[in-house]
Structure formats: structure tokens, C-alpha cells
Amino acid sequence: MRIVKLSPEAFDNYIASINYCSYFQTSAYGHLLSKFGLKEEYIGLEENGGLVGALLLLHKPIFMGFKYAYVPRGIILDYNNQALVHTAMKELKSHLLKDHFLMLKMDPLIVCSKRDRKGNIIGKNPSVNQIIETLKSCGFTHCGFNSYFESVKPRFEAELDLRHDSATLFKNLSKQTRNKLRKATKYGLSVYKDNKYNFAQIYNLIKDKDNVSLKYYEQMHQLFGDNCELYYAKLNTRMYVENSKYLYEKELEINDYLTNIIQSNGYKGKNMSSVLNKKMESDKLLSAYKKYMVEATELLKDHPEGLIVGATITLKQKNKIFLIVEGFDRRYKNLAANYLTKWKIIEKYANSNIQFFNLNAIAGKFNKEENKFKGLNEMKLSYNSIANEYIGEFNLIINSAMYSLYKGMTSKK
């Protein structure tokens, strides 16, 4: 085996020829990160005149001219072939040592387990432990099975199978999500694809999510082209007023009816207890609808042309679409803008050549009492998506002597 430098085009051609799908391993992603402080390098693992693996190497100098390397979503290789892994890692480490690399981090796209939306395990990879041991024998250190977001890339992601018609996909949503979508539409919310890619218009809604600049998203679009899509959720403020008023008046009728029953003591025993519970729930709804009605009236006055309340950016790669970032105006949380936007993307790509929707990160805790991000999990898994658990991060020390010196000096700071 020998290590070869690949052109970005050759690297993309290799990725296109194999069963692998992640936008993190594309030249567009490499070019994007190179605009924000990292160097990009494309490496092939060649054997018998053909490629048996490849990687996008992102790196930067960190100590006395020595470099730190990161391989997003890992070296692309058959990890079940132990002999191939040993040879590849030996050659790669030798190559990186000559090129003044200090250490390498990677997080291979290897699924450990799959869970349904309730957290039940529905599939396990029997090779995971063997792969970890193989990489350890090559000098790698496994960083562990983290449950939250301590790693560079998420170790758990939600993914929805789009190979169904939209009616079936809607039926498979949780009841709560279906209700949110119906309510969002009733309030006058619509989702649009922005073909002009006006990221500045929606940046305030997403800027706190990934902690990256407006320029980052603009560059992403330039590099990924039409595979990058921007959606926004816009509120029809006139419809919001009309529907808020309608919902308030309908609930007022229900509330008056329940009040009359209670005042006339029309039910006894358990039935009266049920009526009292319904009345308390109606009181809460009535208060909320009144608030929305007042809010809607003010919004119509200030924004007669409508108001953008949510935004989502996605990327397409092969047969998948990836959720990159989403955000919404928290003043209008009741409109469920992000729920509706994701559904419209699902509806658009149902039963198409885009077969999967990667909904991005979730937490690895599926017991609600233990999960401090339970709201995030509930939202993304409510679409009947599954949870993919990946193998996690690995570190490889390239130059042990210089790495020890580096750690010794940085620990004193």
C-alpha cells in the first residue's frame, strides 16, 4: 500500500463511487473549512493500482511548526478488514510523521446501534468492539461513548426514512407533532424555499445555534451550490389575527358551556370532576388564545406584509438531505415554525431520490428523567425517525516525543 495525494476532483469521484454518504467528506466541505483557518488535504490509500480508502485531512499548526489533524467522519476504509486497517494506519502514520504532524483525531461514520423513537434498540453492529480493538492495536485511543455533545461531531443523530408517500409519513408522526403542524397552518404559517439565498435576512434566527458567522453560511452556499437549500417560515399576520380570533371565540363558547354545567350542578360525582378538569384546561386555552389575539393584532399593525419567524438550512449529498441548522423567533414559540419547516421538507422529498433525512444531533440519553436535552430528542424523534449511535472519536499520537513536550508546556499555562 502507498499513500497518494489526491486532487479535490479525484477525491470526490472516489466518494461518488462507493457506498458512503456524508457531506463532511467532500471537497466542498474541505474548501469551506479552509476559508476559516484550516488547511485541507486529500489523501488516498492505494493498493494494486486502485484506491481502497481515502480521507479529507483538515489541519492547523499548534506547536513549534507541528500540526494537529482532524478527519471529519473518519478515514473511509473497510474497518472489518483488520489486515487492511493495520497496513493503512501504519503507512498513514509514517506519512504524517514525515510531514510534521503531532496528532490526529477522527470520528468514523460507523453505526454502533439504532434505536426507535422510544429509545428501544432495534439494531446493533456486532463488529464494534472488534473495530475498537483493531484501532487500539494500531495506536489509537478511543475517547469513549459520550452521551451529549462533548465531541467535535455529534455521536447521536436522528434520521428519517423518506421512502414512503407523504400520507404515510404524516400518519407516522407523533400525535403531538401532527397537532402542532395543524395549529401552525391554522395560525397562518407557511414555509418557503428562498432561491435568492438571503442569509442576512434570517441570520438572527440561527446565529446562536452553531456559533458561526453569516459569511460561513454564504460561503457554504457558494461551494455546495444548489445542494444547499434555505427555507424560512413566514407568518401571514392578517390570517394570524383572524384565526386567533376564531380560536378564542370557539373556546369561549366551550368555556361558557362548561361554566353553565358547573353553576347548575348538572353532573354529580365523577362526571362533575371531569367537567371541572375540562373547565380548568379551557381556562388555560382561553387565556393563551386571548394573548395570541392581542399579539396578532399588534403584529398586523407592525408587519402587514408578514413576518419571518423561523429558518432552516439543509444540504443534499447523494441520497440524503442533512439538516445543518434551524432556528426560530422565541417570541412566537407557539407557532411551531421549526416543526412545520421540517415537515414541509419531508413532504417535498417523500418517495424521491432523496431517501433519508438526517435531522442532526440528539442526545444519547433516552430516559426523559436523565436527559437534560429531552426537548431536543422529543422534537426530532417525533417524526418517527430513528437514532443512530456512532462509534465515537479516536486520537492517534503521531510524534510521541514532541507530543509529550507539547502537553508538558501547555499544562503549565
Secondary structure, DSSP 8 states (H G I E B T S, - for coil): -EEEE--HHHHHHHHHHSS---TTSSHHHHHHHHTTT-EEEEEEEEETTEEEEEEEEEEEEEETTEEEEEETT--BS-TT-HHHHHHHHHHHHHHHHHTTEEEEEE----EEEEE-TTS-EEEE-TTHHHHHHHHHHTTEEE----SSS-SSS-SEEEEEE--S-HHHHHHTS-HHHHHHHHHHHHHTEEEEE-TT--HHHHHHHHHHHH---HHHHHHHHHHHGGGEEEEEEEE-HHHHHHHHHHHHHHHHHHHHHHHHHHHHT-S-HHHHHHHHHHHHHHHHHHHHHHHHHHHHHHHHHH-TT-EEEEEEEEEEETTEEEEEEEEE-GGGGGG-HHHHHHHHHHHHHTTSS--EEEEEE--S--STTT-TTHHHHHHHHTTS-EEEEE---EEEES-HHHHHHHHHHHHT-
